[in-house]
Amino acid sequence: MEFKPVTHVLFDMDGLILNTEKLYTIAFQNVVSRFGKEYTFELKLKLMGTQAHEAAQTLIEALNLPMTVEEFITETKEQFQILFPDTDLMPGAKRLIEHFHKHKIPIGLATSSSEESYHLKVDKHHASLFSLFPHKTFGSSDPDVKRGKPHPDIFLVAASKFPDRPKPEQCLVFEDAINGVKAARAAGMQVVMVPDPQMDKSLTTEATLVISSLEEFQPQLFGLPPFDGN
């Protein structure tokens, strides 16, 4: 596939920068276990990248849980308070973000998380790294993001926060989720996907480029400054 040069970069967060997807799995399973249900990987793929209320609604309907969206969110928040503060960075994330910052490539964060959830995950260990993002968009709490991924809203809103207002084709998105890839493509942007290793490769075909880790990414493919020594 031919890659087109870009000038701006947008990052998803969960499962891409932060290794939180396994924590979401633990939290959701802890809640559904009370009803004798299983939070399967297939269901997880449908939820990844969606806003909190959308994810809760989908899961409740899929597993026929006797609870409201608000009840599910309240219970999972209690789990998150315990699990999220000590989350780890994904391989290659720190190096890539710092590389773009060093070379003055405009970067933004576009996460479906709420601002409250973001602070739970970031403040204890990763505040300095995330301070390199001058613009952050929180899909579950930003009123401008009307619809969650796979709709394009979050990436269009995130791109509009850059002072020079780049066109969609000038933006490169980094994602791990199918819904995120669909959202980026719907926004008219190229997207690099770092999928969960369990994901069937047939589900990754909409991405511009698929890599197994951010450590593999070569910025020069998209007209961005290469890493030192490349």
Steps between C-alpha positions, in 0.01 A plus 500: 500500500618852421553729798441874466705762688339647812571797726293428814455192719211384721533223759241275657592413860359174639677193364729720291693726739381344825462128564148541640303258283585205726382711796168575330460125446562430869260775610219399264538131580484574873165671445340246264622202706236583759241398242685189382602668172829510308657808342638338184769630267242520219285729711806699602578572132156658458550724803861612449517868409137582578381757752420386854120514466507328161725223631279445804182486290652254252632272775175503698299408191747236381509320835141581601613647831232607753648846555483850356777678312552729800527203738756329278707818470489555877618145570780510243619838629556339839715239327690765305590691817697193609643385166586808294753702707784253440451435129812450284607660173484295183833422326628783283239755609728727704772500235259590219318777687830654616637472144210697353524759779875541444446561128206736561248279323153609622343219704163457667328242719164361386372253758149367557572511874346764721721770649448343843619160374796663325626651825465166680726336242753779448552715809694258722773387258460653154414869544830625355462296180140606444592863564663486156150495346388864476154391386291221654151384401303277740221328310290403800495849651553747212163650395635563149544125442139415423557138397765249606727293280446355233355840410761760397399767754786462749775527239338796324460680835858413600640628167304825536695576821826544310552877449563461126190281449650229277293319240410138586743366240784681680435300819631155594316304770644227725241245617469150641124445467283411201254775592785750518631403157152535351464842667832623360418379149154658521673826594711477182825430684771238460529265796774279642354205691671312782244223560469263792703191404185288549315694232429322171705664225192517278365768737795734438463554125360855521819634660754683285783314674493216756793446739535274802654770723565876493867401516470394134368832370716683246400870495665562164237282329258789550745783433578552869852538646670159541636379832867582559718250319234415238 
